[in-house]
Amino acid sequence: MQWYLKVVKNYVGFDGRARRTEYWMFILFNFLIGLVLSLVEMLLDMPEILSGLYSLFILLPSLAVLIRRLHDTGRSGWWFFISFVPLIGVIILIVFTCLDSQDGENKYGPNPKY
């Protein structure tokens, strides 16, 4: 949960680098929260207002942590736009986020592992 809160607190921090752990733990908690909200809406037969509001709330933090993760692998945040290429773009972006950190310091800052 600390990784999720760390990302939410740094919701417009597009500078710097994010470790794989930070990124994937945020994605996991984001998925679980979205799942719980969807189940509550389904069980209470509510419109999808809660999950919609949550999606809007989490949009900037998600984008910021993705860009910081790309920075950690030595890539520009502009690589995010490859996700708009059907099918192959999302696969490439997932591979980039799974790669290990670039050793040492890069132009985006020091390695967060150390």
N, C-alpha and C positions, 0 to 999 in steps of 0.2 A: 504494500500500500504506500510505502514511502516513495517509491519511484513514481507512482501515479500523482501523488501530491506535489512532488518536485517539479514535474512537467506542468501541472496546472498552475503552480505559483510562478513559473517562468513562461507564462502563456504567450508572450510576444517576444521572447528571446530567440531571435533568429541567428544570432551570432554565437560562435563557439562550436563545441562538439558534444555529441551525446553517445554514450557507450551502447553496445548492443543490449545489455541488460536493461538500461533505462528505457530504450525504445520498445523492446518486446514486452516488458512488464507493463508499460503503459498501454500497449495494444491489448494485452490480456485483460487487464482491469476494465478497460474501456468496453471490450466485448462483453464481459460479465455484467457490467452495469447496464448496458444496452439490452442484454438478454433478460435481466430481472425486470426492467421497465416494460419491455414488450410482454412478458408473462403477466405482469400486474394488469396491464391494459387489456390483455386478452381475457383474463379471468374475471375482471370487473366489467367487461363488455364496454370499454371506454374507447373513444376515438384516440388516435395516436398522437395526442398532444404532449404527453410527458416525454416520450422518446424523441419527438420532433424538437422540443425545447432543449433536451439534453444534447442532441446532435448539433444544434446551433451553438450551444455553450462550449462544446468540446472541439469545434472546427478549428479555431486558431491555435490552441495548444497542440492539436494533432499535426497541423501543418508545420508548426515551429519545431517540434521534436523530429519530424521527418527530415526537415532541412538540416538540423544539427546532426542527425545520423548520417546524412549524405556528406556533410563536412568532415565527419570523423573518418570516412573512407577516402577522403581526398577529392571529393567531387563537389561541384557547385550545386547550390540549391535549385538551380534552373533545371537540373535533371528530373525534378518532380514532373515536369510537363511531358516526359516520356510516357507517363501513365495514361495519357489521352490517346496513345496509339492502341487500337483494339488488340486485346489478348496479349500480344508479345510485350507491350509496354509495361503492363502490371507485373509480368513475370520478371522482366529485367529489373524493375524497381525492388521487387522482393529479394532478388539475388543481391543487389547492392546493399540492402539493409541487413542481410545475413553475413556479409563479408566482415572480416576482422578489421580492427582499427588500423589506420596507417601508423607505422612506428614513429616515435618521436613527435616533434612539433611539426605541424604543417602550417599553411598560410591562414588557417582558420583558428589556430590556437594550440595550446599544449595538449598532449594526449591525456584524456580524462582518467585513464587507467592508473596513472602514476601520481 
